[in-house]
Amino acid sequence: MQYAIDETNRRKKIQEAYNKEHGITPKSTKRRLDESLKLEEYDALAWKKEKVEKMPAAERKKILIELNKQMKKASHDLNFEEAIRLRDEIEKIKKI
């Protein structure tokens, strides 16, 4: 545990020195929780929804299982943006 703390502090010092050298002031990102990280065009979204609505329930279930696998893999690979996008996609399909 101490190694992780020391490594974090070491990296923080390097980042702070870099920021100071290049005149960078870090700032927090602000977004609503329901905002998508990846913007989709309305037409593409409407087309997806229409396609999923016509899909048989068994096929939707298969897609949900596959999306869950992809989401878990993305989070395991520390690709959290992709995991969040997949989570949102799963929720959209479940609502249909």
Buried (B, 14 or more C-beta within 10 A) or exposed (E): EEEEEEEEEEEEEEEEEEEEEEEEEEEEEEEEEEEEEEEEEEEEEEEBBEEBEEBEEEEBEEBBEEBEEBBEEBBEEEBEEBBBBBBBBBEEBEEE
